[in-house]
Amino acid sequence: MLGVSFKVVRRAASLLRGWLAAIAVFAALLGVAAPAGAAIKLRFPSGFELAEFSSLRCKVDGRGFTATGKDTGWRLTVRIYSFDGFHTYHVDYGAEGNADFFARTTSNSILFSNVIKPEIEGPPELTLGGGIGFPGGKGKLGIGYALAYRAGHFDQQASLVGRAPCSYPRPPRGPHR
């Protein structure tokens, strides 16, 4: 062979997939050309769709911002801890960042998340992470994360990309006068 190991080729292919998905990430965050039935989609790199989250329940409280969504057999939780407004937030690899997401089956048997890092030599960050944004304000959440690893199965990755409308709880009514 050319003296290139399979690991190096696999890493380069993952990096290329990550860069291509990053373009989709920023398009989703900026609100570029989203169809009317837009949703946040969890997909394998092959394009096979695992889940589609078409609406989210969102809230802002003293702990930050939280959005949750459901699809048949799947749940999505997105958190921004130091939330200071409806703008764009970077999503890092690992649990050290300001924002996290968890896409898991309802049985908790499969989990994809930005907090999961593969146990490999060298830097696990094959992409630059991703982002969460609010195109047009608080009414929609956009997320783009090109390469999320599956807990316990680092050979399986998925992307989480798209936009979905947010619904917020109604503020409590005060006493009637």
N, C-alpha and C positions, 0 to 999 in steps of 0.2 A: 504494500500500500504506500501511500505518500508520506508516511511517518506521522499522520494525524490520528489521534486516538478517537474512538467512538464518543467518549465523554466530551471532547472538544467540539466535535461536529454537532452533537446533541445540544450542547450549550449555545453554540452559534445559531442553531435553528430556533431555539427558544428565544434568544435575543431578537432575532428577526421577527418572529411572531409577536413579541412584545412591542416592538416599534410600530408594526402595522396596526396592532390593536390600540396603541397610544393615539394614533390619528383618530380612530373611532371614539376614543375616550374624550378627547378635546372637542370633537364635533358634538357629542352628546351634552357635554357641559355648556357649550356655547349655544345650544339650541338650534343647530344647523340641520335643516331638512328632516325634521322628525315627522313621521306620519301621524295622522289623527289618533290612531290606536296605539300610540307609543307605550312602551313598557320597559322595565328593567329586566334584562334577560341574563340568565346564568347558562353559559354554554361551555362545552368542551372545545379545545382547539380545532377539532374536526368540524365544528359547526353544530354538532348535535345539541339540541336545547334540552336542558334539565328542568328549568323553571322559567316562568314569565310572571313578573310582579306588575300588575297593571294599575294598582292603586296602593297608596300607603297611608297609614295612620301616623300622624306626626304630632310632636309636642315639644315645647320649650319650657324647661323648668330650671330650678336651681342646680340641677346636675348637668345641664347642657341641652342638646338637641337629640331627640330619638325619633327614628322612623321605623315602623314595622310593616311588613307585608306578608301575604300568604298566597300560595299557589298550591294546587293539588299535591300534597305530600311534602311541601317545602315551606320554610319560614325564612324571612329575611329580617335582620335587625341592623340598623345603621346608627352609629352614635358619633356625635361631635361633643367632646368634653368641655373645652373652653370655647363655647359658642358665643360669638360677638356680632352676629348679624347674618343676613342672607346673601353671602358671597361665596367665593370658591375656597375650599380647604384641601390641602394636600393629604393624601392617605399613604403613609409609609408602610414598609414591611416591618413586622414585629409589633409588640405591644407598647412601644415607647412613644408612639405618636399621639396626636390630638384627636384622631378619628379612627374608628374601627368599623368593620362590617362582619357579619356572621350569616352565611347562607347554609342552612342545615335542613336535613329531612326532619319531618315531624317525629320520627322515631329516634332522632339523634344519632343514627348510625352513620351518617355521612355529613361532614362539615368542611366547607371551604371558607377561608378567612384570610384577611391581610395579616393577622397576627401570627400565622403559621409560617415558619421558616424551614426549609429543607435541611436535613443533616448531611451536608456535603462539604467537601474541602473548598475553600475559597469563598468569595462573596456570593450569597444566595440571591441577591437582588439582580435578577436577570432583566428587569425593566426598572424604570424610575418610580415605581409605585403607581399611584393613580390619583384621582381627585373626586371630590364631591362638590356640587354647585347647585345653585338655585336659579335657573334661567328664567328671567322675568319676575323674580321675587319669590315669596314664600309658597306660592301655589304649586310649584313643581320642584322635584328633587331630581338631579341628574347625577349619575355615578359612572365612573369609568375606572376599571381595574383590570389590566390585561392578563395578569398571571397570578391567580390565587391558588395556593396549594391545598390539597386535601389532607386533613389531619391523619397522620399515620400511614399515608400512601403518597409519598412525595413524587412518585412517577405520574400521578394524576393531577392535572391542573384544570382550572376553568376561568373564564373571564366573566366579569359582571359589568355590563354596559347598558346604558339607556336612561330614559327619563320616565317618571310616573308622577301623576298628580298626588298632592298631599292634602289630606283632610285633617283639620285640627279640632280638638274638643271645644265645645262652646264654653265661653267663660261662665262661671257660676253667677246666677242672678242674685242681687242683693235683696234685702227684705223689702216687701212692697209697702208703700206709704199710703 
